[in-house]
Amino acid sequence: MPLKRDHLNHQHGLQQVYIGYMIEKMMNELNRISLKDHNTQPIENSASHHIVFHDRLDMIEQELYKMKKKGNKRIEEIEVLQQRCIQQLNEINNWKIKFEKTRQSERIWIFLFILSALFIVYYLYKINITV
């Protein structure tokens, strides 16, 4: 039951379960070989080995459940962060639109002021020429 090294490096509980299982498997094999050398009768497999194996599978299942729970929590955190970023972008966009409208109205007022100043200068210049 070899697992990927990267997967084992990130999960300490899973690593302990895997190491325990492999050690148990080696001990069972060594015991079987030593009993086989001493006895010529077939060796019976005890149910306790299966119980221990099932306990280890339960531990793996618990670790996977914890990983899933952590993953779901992390996904929720990322979604909240994403919503905050979207909200900030919308606020910046609204501020930009408002700023552009105010600048546009300022430009119109400046243009009207310059245009009226030019009319006044032209009118005064025309009055001075006719006098």
C-alpha positions as CSV (number, residue, x, y, z in Angstrom):
1,M,0.0,0.0,0.0
2,P,2.6,2.6,-1.0
3,L,1.5,6.2,-0.9
4,K,3.1,9.2,-2.5
5,R,5.8,10.8,-0.5
6,D,4.5,14.3,-1.0
7,H,1.1,13.3,0.4
8,L,2.7,11.7,3.5
9,N,5.0,14.7,4.1
10,H,2.0,17.0,4.5
11,Q,-0.1,14.9,6.8
12,H,1.5,13.9,10.1
13,G,-1.4,11.7,11.3
14,L,-1.6,9.9,8.0
15,Q,2.2,9.4,8.1
16,Q,1.9,7.8,11.6
17,V,-0.9,5.5,10.5
18,Y,1.1,4.4,7.4
19,I,4.3,3.8,9.3
20,G,2.4,1.8,12.0
21,Y,0.7,-0.2,9.4
22,M,4.0,-1.0,7.6
23,I,5.7,-1.9,10.8
24,E,2.8,-4.2,11.8
25,K,3.0,-5.8,8.3
26,M,6.7,-6.4,8.6
27,M,6.3,-7.9,12.2
28,N,3.5,-10.2,11.0
29,E,5.7,-11.4,8.1
30,L,8.7,-11.9,10.4
31,N,6.5,-13.8,12.9
32,R,5.0,-15.9,10.1
33,I,8.5,-16.8,8.8
34,S,9.8,-17.6,12.2
35,L,6.8,-19.8,13.1
36,K,7.0,-21.4,9.7
37,D,10.6,-22.4,10.4
38,H,9.7,-23.9,13.8
39,N,6.4,-25.6,12.8
40,T,5.5,-27.5,9.8
41,Q,1.8,-27.1,10.4
42,P,-0.1,-24.3,8.7
43,I,-0.3,-21.0,10.6
44,E,-3.7,-19.7,11.4
45,N,-4.4,-16.0,10.7
46,S,-5.8,-14.4,13.8
47,A,-8.7,-11.9,13.7
48,S,-6.7,-9.5,15.8
49,H,-4.6,-8.5,12.9
50,H,-7.7,-7.6,10.9
51,I,-9.1,-5.7,13.9
52,V,-5.9,-3.6,14.1
53,F,-6.0,-3.0,10.4
54,H,-9.6,-1.8,10.6
55,D,-8.6,0.5,13.5
56,R,-5.9,1.9,11.3
57,L,-8.4,2.3,8.4
58,D,-10.7,4.2,10.8
59,M,-7.8,6.5,11.8
60,I,-7.2,7.1,8.1
61,E,-10.9,7.9,7.6
62,Q,-10.8,10.3,10.5
63,E,-7.7,12.0,9.0
64,L,-9.4,12.3,5.7
65,Y,-12.4,13.8,7.4
66,K,-10.2,16.4,9.1
67,M,-8.5,17.2,5.9
68,K,-11.9,17.7,4.2
69,K,-13.1,19.9,7.0
70,K,-9.9,22.0,6.8
71,G,-10.3,22.2,3.1
72,N,-13.9,23.4,3.3
73,K,-12.9,26.0,5.9
74,R,-10.1,27.2,3.7
75,I,-12.4,27.4,0.7
76,E,-14.9,29.5,2.7
77,E,-12.0,31.8,3.8
78,I,-11.0,32.2,0.1
79,E,-14.6,32.9,-0.9
80,V,-14.9,35.6,1.8
81,L,-11.6,37.1,0.6
82,Q,-12.8,37.0,-3.0
83,Q,-16.0,38.8,-2.0
84,R,-14.1,41.5,-0.2
85,C,-11.8,42.0,-3.2
86,I,-14.9,42.2,-5.5
87,Q,-16.5,44.8,-3.2
88,Q,-13.3,46.9,-3.1
89,L,-13.0,46.8,-6.9
90,N,-16.7,47.9,-7.1
91,E,-16.0,50.7,-4.6
92,I,-13.0,51.9,-6.6
93,N,-14.9,51.7,-9.8
94,N,-17.8,53.8,-8.3
95,W,-15.2,56.3,-6.9
96,K,-13.6,56.5,-10.4
97,I,-16.9,57.2,-12.1
98,K,-17.9,59.9,-9.5
99,F,-14.4,61.5,-9.9
100,E,-14.7,61.5,-13.7
101,K,-18.1,63.2,-13.5
102,T,-16.8,65.9,-11.2
103,R,-13.8,66.5,-13.4
104,Q,-16.0,66.7,-16.4
105,S,-18.3,69.3,-14.8
106,E,-15.1,71.2,-13.7
107,R,-13.9,71.2,-17.2
108,I,-17.2,72.5,-18.5
109,W,-17.1,75.3,-15.9
110,I,-13.5,76.2,-16.8
111,F,-14.4,76.2,-20.5
112,L,-17.4,78.5,-19.9
113,F,-15.2,80.8,-17.8
114,I,-12.5,81.0,-20.5
115,L,-15.1,81.5,-23.2
116,S,-16.9,84.3,-21.3
117,A,-13.5,85.9,-20.6
118,L,-12.7,85.8,-24.3
119,F,-16.0,87.4,-25.1
120,I,-15.4,90.2,-22.5
121,V,-11.9,90.8,-23.8
122,Y,-13.2,90.9,-27.4
123,Y,-16.0,93.2,-26.5
124,L,-13.7,95.5,-24.6
125,Y,-11.2,95.5,-27.5
126,K,-14.0,96.3,-30.0
127,I,-15.2,99.2,-27.8
128,N,-11.7,100.6,-27.6
129,I,-11.3,100.5,-31.4
130,T,-14.6,102.2,-32.1
131,V,-13.9,105.0,-29.6
